[in-house]
């Protein structure tokens, strides 16, 4: 349904016929770590996340899984070396 509380006009899964069903009846504004993300939207009531109703919970245990501004570097893959073949190469 379309949000009628803080993110007016945007699609929201928490909107029901009788209002917002999220805790306290409204989404919470972004936290400092969210700055630079492409999923934030600026409304007249504040700046909110399009993906999460409470962004502080997403950042509680590390990086937010929705964050578009954080690049996770993959660990360099170490190739397994067979010790027998390695001794023959020397």
C-alpha positions as CSV (number, residue, x, y, z in Angstrom):
1,X,0.0,0.0,0.0
2,X,1.0,3.6,-0.4
3,X,2.5,5.3,2.7
4,X,0.4,8.1,4.3
5,X,2.6,8.9,7.3
6,X,6.3,9.9,6.9
7,X,7.1,8.7,3.3
8,X,4.0,9.9,1.6
9,X,3.4,8.5,-1.8
10,X,5.9,5.7,-1.7
11,X,5.1,2.0,-1.6
12,X,5.3,0.5,1.9
13,X,4.8,-3.0,3.2
14,X,3.8,-1.8,6.7
15,X,0.8,0.3,5.6
16,X,-2.5,-1.3,6.3
17,X,-6.0,-0.1,5.9
18,X,-6.0,1.3,9.5
19,X,-2.5,3.0,9.2
20,X,1.1,2.1,9.6
21,X,1.7,-1.2,11.4
22,X,5.4,-0.7,12.2
23,X,6.5,0.1,15.8
24,X,5.3,3.5,16.9
25,X,3.2,3.8,13.7
26,X,6.0,5.3,11.5
27,X,9.4,4.6,9.9
28,X,12.5,6.0,11.6
29,X,14.9,8.4,10.0
30,X,18.4,7.3,8.8
31,X,21.5,7.1,10.9
32,X,24.9,8.6,10.2
33,X,26.2,5.5,8.5
34,X,23.5,5.7,5.8
35,X,24.9,8.9,4.3
36,X,25.9,8.3,0.7
37,X,23.5,5.3,0.2
38,X,21.4,5.3,-3.0
39,X,18.4,3.8,-1.0
40,X,17.7,7.0,1.0
41,X,14.8,9.3,0.1
42,X,14.4,12.8,1.3
43,X,10.9,13.7,2.3
44,X,9.5,16.9,3.8
45,X,9.4,15.2,7.2
46,X,13.0,14.0,7.1
47,X,15.4,11.6,5.4
48,X,14.3,7.9,5.3
49,X,15.5,4.6,4.0
50,X,13.5,3.0,1.2
51,X,14.5,-0.5,2.2
52,X,14.4,-0.6,6.0
53,X,11.9,1.1,8.4
54,X,14.5,1.3,11.2
55,X,18.0,1.7,9.7
56,X,19.7,1.7,13.1
57,X,18.8,-2.0,13.5
58,X,20.5,-2.8,10.2
59,X,23.8,-1.2,11.4
60,X,23.6,-2.8,14.8
61,X,25.7,-5.9,14.0
62,X,28.1,-4.5,11.4
63,X,27.4,-3.2,7.9
64,X,23.9,-2.9,6.6
65,X,23.1,-5.5,3.9
66,X,21.2,-2.9,1.9
67,X,24.0,-0.3,1.8
68,X,25.0,0.6,-1.7
69,X,27.8,2.9,-0.7
70,X,29.9,0.1,1.0
71,X,32.0,-2.2,-1.2
72,X,32.9,-5.5,0.4
73,X,36.3,-6.7,-0.8
74,X,36.6,-10.4,-1.4
75,X,39.4,-12.1,0.3
76,X,42.2,-13.3,-2.1
77,X,41.7,-16.9,-2.7
78,X,44.7,-19.0,-1.7
79,X,45.3,-21.9,-3.9
80,X,45.8,-25.2,-2.2
81,X,49.2,-26.7,-2.9
82,X,49.8,-30.4,-2.8
83,X,52.9,-30.8,-0.6
84,X,54.1,-33.8,-2.6
85,X,54.0,-31.9,-5.9
86,X,55.6,-28.8,-4.3
87,X,58.6,-30.9,-3.1
88,X,59.1,-32.2,-6.6
89,X,59.0,-28.7,-8.1
90,X,62.0,-27.6,-6.0
